[in-house]
Amino acid sequence: MKTRTILLCTVALTLGACGTQSGPRYTPRADVAQQNYTAANHAEDRMDKKLYNEYEEREQCQHYRDLPRNMMDKCVKAEEEDMELATAQMSTHTEQKALPIVSSYTVLFDHNKSNIRTNEMATLDRAMREIDKYDPRQVTVTGYTDSSGKADYNQTLSREREQAVSKALLSRGIENQVLEREARGEYDQAVQTKDGIRNHDNRRVVIDFRR
């Protein structure tokens, strides 16, 4: 493994001193929920990005530390685009081989949350009880969000919701090999709304039994 020593200047307006440190000149900050994001948070993020971009000897696409909050560079963007393309190809493949739906179950979520609510556990329990009844050859678990928030954030949130439901089904004994998992973000809404609208029915994960 190649080891690098990174030299960083400590900004000292009075002394103009330059010291040697390891890592970028910023302290990673905790995420802030979109509804609580303030002008002060924005100013902090701008400073973090400035300091990160001044990080000496940082090779292109080489991240020695996590990116500052809300920062997206072209390398990470390219990686995400590749991931989205792979997801789209997987989705197309899934749609082509998807079997007819014999039963569906919907798990609803709170705004901006991916944890399963206590009152939705009964839906998961019912789905598992009916495994014997429908004997599905395939179970499709698809995550969604409403149209509030940015599309890329909603895509991630829908994936987290899908993962929470899939994990709950697996913990209840469903066979891993029959699960087809997908995240569609704010698209394919249950209730069509304009962009930026919160809607309870759209914050969901749909479980489809197929055979």
C-alpha positions as CSV (number, residue, x, y, z in Angstrom):
1,M,0.0,0.0,0.0
2,K,1.3,3.4,-0.9
3,T,1.7,5.8,2.0
4,R,1.7,9.5,1.4
5,T,2.6,12.3,3.7
6,I,0.5,15.4,3.2
7,L,1.8,18.9,4.0
8,L,-0.8,21.5,5.0
9,C,-0.3,25.1,5.8
10,T,-2.0,26.5,8.9
11,V,-3.5,29.9,8.1
12,A,-1.9,32.4,10.4
13,L,-2.5,36.0,9.2
14,T,-0.2,37.5,11.8
15,L,2.7,35.1,11.5
16,G,2.3,33.7,8.1
17,A,3.5,30.4,9.6
18,C,3.3,27.1,7.8
19,G,3.1,23.8,9.7
20,T,2.8,20.1,8.8
21,Q,-0.4,18.2,9.5
22,S,-2.2,15.2,8.2
23,G,-5.7,15.7,6.8
24,P,-7.7,18.7,5.5
25,R,-8.0,21.9,7.4
26,Y,-11.7,21.5,8.4
27,T,-13.6,19.6,11.0
28,P,-16.3,17.4,9.5
29,R,-19.7,18.6,10.6
30,A,-22.8,16.6,11.4
31,D,-25.6,16.4,8.8
32,V,-28.4,19.0,9.2
33,A,-32.0,18.1,8.2
34,Q,-33.2,20.1,5.2
35,Q,-35.9,21.9,7.2
36,N,-33.4,23.0,9.8
37,Y,-30.7,24.2,7.3
38,T,-29.8,27.8,8.1
39,A,-27.7,30.6,6.5
40,A,-25.0,29.9,9.1
41,N,-24.9,26.3,8.0
42,H,-24.5,27.4,4.4
43,A,-21.6,29.7,5.3
44,E,-19.9,26.9,7.2
45,D,-20.3,24.6,4.3
46,R,-18.8,27.1,1.9
47,M,-15.7,27.5,4.1
48,D,-15.3,23.7,4.5
49,K,-15.4,23.3,0.7
50,K,-12.9,26.1,0.2
51,L,-10.5,24.6,2.7
52,Y,-10.9,21.1,1.2
53,N,-10.2,22.4,-2.3
54,E,-7.0,24.0,-0.9
55,Y,-5.8,20.7,0.5
56,E,-2.3,20.4,-0.9
57,E,-1.1,17.3,-2.9
58,R,-4.6,15.9,-3.1
59,E,-4.6,13.8,-6.3
60,Q,-7.7,13.9,-8.6
61,C,-10.4,11.5,-7.3
62,Q,-8.2,10.7,-4.2
63,H,-10.2,11.5,-1.0
64,Y,-8.0,11.3,2.1
65,R,-11.0,12.3,4.2
66,D,-14.7,12.4,3.7
67,L,-16.0,15.3,1.6
68,P,-17.4,18.3,3.5
69,R,-21.1,18.2,4.2
70,N,-23.2,18.7,1.0
71,M,-20.1,18.7,-1.2
72,M,-20.3,16.9,-4.5
73,D,-17.2,16.7,-6.7
74,K,-17.1,15.5,-10.3
75,C,-15.5,12.2,-9.3
76,V,-18.2,11.3,-6.8
77,K,-20.8,12.5,-9.3
78,A,-19.4,10.2,-11.9
79,E,-19.5,7.3,-9.5
80,E,-23.1,8.0,-8.6
81,E,-24.1,8.3,-12.3
82,D,-22.5,4.9,-12.9
83,M,-24.5,3.5,-9.9
84,E,-27.7,5.1,-11.2
85,L,-27.1,3.5,-14.6
86,A,-26.5,0.1,-13.0
87,T,-29.7,0.5,-11.0
88,A,-31.7,1.5,-14.1
89,Q,-30.3,-1.5,-15.9
90,M,-31.2,-3.8,-13.0
91,S,-34.7,-2.3,-12.9
92,T,-35.2,-3.0,-16.6
93,H,-34.0,-6.5,-16.0
94,T,-36.4,-6.9,-13.1
95,E,-39.3,-5.6,-15.1
96,Q,-38.7,-7.9,-18.0
97,K,-38.7,-11.0,-15.8
98,A,-41.3,-9.8,-13.2
99,L,-44.2,-12.3,-12.6
100,P,-47.9,-11.3,-12.2
101,I,-48.8,-9.7,-8.9
102,V,-51.1,-11.8,-6.7
103,S,-51.1,-9.6,-3.6
104,S,-49.6,-6.2,-2.5
105,Y,-48.8,-4.7,0.9
106,T,-48.0,-1.0,1.5
107,V,-45.8,0.2,4.4
108,L,-46.1,4.0,5.0
109,F,-43.4,6.3,6.5
110,D,-43.1,9.6,8.3
111,H,-41.7,12.6,6.5
112,N,-38.0,12.4,5.9
113,K,-37.8,9.1,7.8
114,S,-36.7,5.6,6.9
115,N,-37.4,3.7,10.1
116,I,-40.5,1.5,10.1
117,R,-43.3,2.9,12.3
118,T,-44.6,0.7,15.1
119,N,-48.1,0.7,13.6
120,E,-46.8,-0.7,10.3
121,M,-45.3,-3.8,11.9
122,A,-48.7,-5.5,11.6
123,T,-48.6,-5.1,7.8
124,L,-45.2,-6.9,7.7
125,D,-46.6,-9.6,10.0
126,R,-49.6,-10.1,7.8
127,A,-47.5,-10.4,4.7
128,M,-45.4,-13.1,6.3
129,R,-48.5,-15.0,7.5
130,E,-49.8,-15.1,3.9
131,I,-46.6,-16.5,2.5
132,D,-48.1,-20.0,2.8
133,K,-51.4,-18.8,1.1
134,Y,-49.8,-17.2,-2.0
135,D,-46.6,-19.2,-2.1
136,P,-44.9,-16.4,-4.1
137,R,-42.0,-17.4,-6.4
138,Q,-40.9,-13.7,-6.2
139,V,-41.3,-10.8,-3.8
140,T,-40.7,-7.3,-5.1
141,V,-39.9,-4.6,-2.5
142,T,-40.0,-1.1,-3.9
143,G,-39.2,2.1,-2.0
144,Y,-40.7,5.6,-2.8
145,T,-40.8,9.1,-1.4
146,D,-43.1,12.1,-1.9
147,S,-41.9,15.0,-4.1
148,S,-40.7,17.3,-1.3
149,G,-36.9,17.7,-1.2
150,K,-34.3,17.2,-4.0
151,A,-34.6,14.3,-6.4
152,D,-31.2,12.8,-5.6
153,Y,-31.9,13.0,-1.9
154,N,-35.2,11.3,-2.4
155,Q,-33.6,8.5,-4.4
156,T,-31.3,7.8,-1.4
157,L,-34.2,8.0,1.1
158,S,-36.4,5.6,-1.0
159,R,-33.4,3.1,-1.0
160,E,-33.1,3.4,2.8
161,R,-36.8,2.7,3.2
162,E,-36.6,-0.3,0.9
163,Q,-33.7,-1.6,2.8
164,A,-35.5,-1.2,6.1
165,V,-38.5,-3.2,4.9
166,S,-36.3,-5.9,3.2
167,K,-34.3,-6.3,6.4
168,A,-37.6,-6.7,8.4
169,L,-38.9,-9.4,6.0
170,L,-35.6,-11.2,6.1
171,S,-35.6,-11.2,9.9
172,R,-39.0,-12.7,9.8
173,G,-37.8,-15.6,7.7
174,I,-38.5,-14.8,4.1
175,E,-36.0,-16.4,1.7
176,N,-33.4,-13.9,0.5
177,Q,-33.2,-15.3,-3.0
178,V,-36.9,-14.5,-3.8
179,L,-36.5,-10.8,-3.0
180,E,-36.3,-8.3,-5.9
181,R,-35.4,-4.9,-4.4
182,E,-35.8,-1.4,-6.1
183,A,-35.8,2.3,-5.2
184,R,-37.8,4.8,-7.3
185,G,-37.4,8.0,-5.3
186,E,-40.1,10.5,-6.0
187,Y,-41.2,8.9,-9.2
188,D,-44.3,6.6,-9.8
189,Q,-46.3,8.4,-7.1
190,A,-49.4,6.8,-5.6
191,V,-51.0,10.2,-5.6
192,Q,-49.8,12.6,-8.3
193,T,-48.6,15.9,-6.9
194,K,-46.5,18.8,-8.0
195,D,-42.8,19.1,-7.1
196,G,-42.1,20.1,-3.5
197,I,-45.4,18.7,-2.1
198,R,-45.5,16.5,1.0
199,N,-47.9,13.6,0.7
200,H,-48.4,10.8,3.2
201,D,-49.5,8.2,0.7
202,N,-46.4,8.7,-1.4
203,R,-44.0,8.0,1.4
204,R,-44.1,4.3,1.1
205,V,-42.6,0.9,0.4
206,V,-44.7,-1.5,-1.7
207,I,-44.3,-5.3,-1.2
208,D,-45.7,-7.3,-4.1
209,F,-46.1,-11.1,-4.1
210,R,-45.6,-12.6,-7.6
211,R,-46.1,-16.0,-9.0
